[in-house]
Amino acid sequence: MEKALAVFQSLASELLADEKVKSVVDYIPAEQLFDRLDLSLDDNPIDDATHLEKLKALIMATPRTATNGFFNQLYGGRNEKAVLGELLAVLLNNSMYTYKAAGAQVGVEKVVLRKVCETIGWDTNADGTFATGGSLTNFMSMLMARDAANSKVRFEGVRQRMTVYTSIESHYSIPKNAAFAGIGRDNVRYIPVNNVGEMDPVALDKAIAKDVADGLLPVLVNATAGTTVLGAFDNVEAINAVCKKHDVWMHVDGAYCGSVIFSKKYKHHLKGLENVDSFSFNAHKMIGTPLTCSIIVVKDKKHLRDSFANDAEYLFQTDEDEFNPGKTSLQCGRRNDALKFWTLWKSVGTKGLEKIVDHQFALADTAREYVKNHPDYTFYSFDDSISVCFNYKNIPAQELSVKLYEKAELMVSHGNFQENDFIRFVTINAQNSHDEILAFFKRLEEFVEEHMPEYSDVKTI
Ligand SMILES: *Cc1c(COP(=O)(O)O)cnc(C)c1O
């Protein structure tokens, strides 16, 4: 093992050094790259030196997500404290189903969950768990909502038409999950949004009332805290009032921006969160832990047990249920995703988490100010979001995004809202400085000058 760790150390050092000079790896079309790297698995072993060489070639050719050139997804950066926790979790390799197998690590998970519940304002009747991503924590919310609406479903299967409600701007896991849950994609109601991308509570109310009148059973309203494209926050209070009126489970999908709960300055975006039934967020997005670190918490922990507990004599052999988190999880064997978050949190305190969140909004302000004050840019998104959407010199967003990728300059994606396509720039990497945000725009402008001369004189209208 010592030898493997030394190899890890040397590979890591080389990678870190190279990332400093090269923030984006060369683009090589998939098939060419796979030929070049020699990923084949053969019958015979290879010697350690060759093995190391292959590993090195592989990591050096892998997209870099921790650099100041990566703005493509809703995660980025490399938080050293969280990485340390993650490496320890790999080394320890506990499965988080029982106290017997995970011991002290069960305590780590419980402390993180308790603290999240307290942050929301929930008492010890609340609890939560970790799953392998925001899609899956959303799935758990749907299963609990379904079972809460009709507890027989767990035994008999879905026998009546159930409906779920989510905004047209919400994440694609909702229809997928509706299919998995036996509710069906056709029974997802896509509620329209207002002009800043937030779900319309009046339209929601009408949609639920209509389904009830038609004899269907509404089971879940999914609100989003940080929509995937615009980073918009649905109005939790207004939506909650509609849910209360119709007695429907309310979940808040905070995968992207739910971590605002840690910020005094920005938690107002989730005002009324303490009144919802469940809430999930990805610490691997705003908090910056390695993938994946997804938490779901429920106001009444009974629902976790109702939907996810199953007896298994071969597994749950010792200790009380309270210390056997396998009784309330989606999986059986489960990685220790809590340790990376705990390691970071323990180090920087809740105030440190707040700083991370606030810094991302401050970086977004810098980006917005730049875009709004520069005549060659058109701004499409809104304040109070860490997604900054724009076009430069009217260049079609997809063309610009693809070219930046293929020429290995920058990784940034594109999206659309209403009639407009645009570049979606996210300031989720809290390790970036304000200068690095401004450097992004400089790089983009110089790139267009050099590689897209046909656009360099184009003026925006
Ligand atoms: C990222 C995201 C998800 C999915 O989370 P994964 O961890 O990628 O599965 C769900 N909802 C929203 C709003 C997201 O931004």
The ligand as a MOL file (V3000), in Angstrom:
LIG
                    3D

  0  0  0     0  0            999 V3000
M  V30 BEGIN CTAB
M  V30 COUNTS 15 15 0 0 0
M  V30 BEGIN ATOM
M  V30 1 C -27.3880 18.8910 -10.6040 0
M  V30 2 C -28.8380 18.9330 -10.3570 0
M  V30 3 C -29.5580 17.7600 -10.0930 0
M  V30 4 C -28.9450 16.4090 -10.2290 0
M  V30 5 O -27.9450 16.1620 -9.3240 0
M  V30 6 P -26.8910 14.9900 -9.6440 0
M  V30 7 O -26.0830 14.9290 -8.4120 0
M  V30 8 O -26.1520 15.4420 -10.8480 0
M  V30 9 O -27.6930 13.7580 -9.9020 0
M  V30 10 C -30.8800 17.8620 -9.7580 0
M  V30 11 N -31.4830 19.0590 -9.7050 0
M  V30 12 C -30.8300 20.2090 -9.9760 0
M  V30 13 C -31.5670 21.5040 -9.8720 0
M  V30 14 C -29.4910 20.1850 -10.3160 0
M  V30 15 O -28.8430 21.3150 -10.5970 0
M  V30 END ATOM
M  V30 BEGIN BOND
M  V30 1 1 1 2
M  V30 2 1 2 3
M  V30 3 2 2 14
M  V30 4 1 3 4
M  V30 5 2 3 10
M  V30 6 1 4 5
M  V30 7 1 5 6
M  V30 8 2 6 7
M  V30 9 1 6 8
M  V30 10 1 6 9
M  V30 11 1 10 11
M  V30 12 2 11 12
M  V30 13 1 12 13
M  V30 14 1 12 14
M  V30 15 1 14 15
M  V30 END BOND
M  V30 END CTAB
M  END
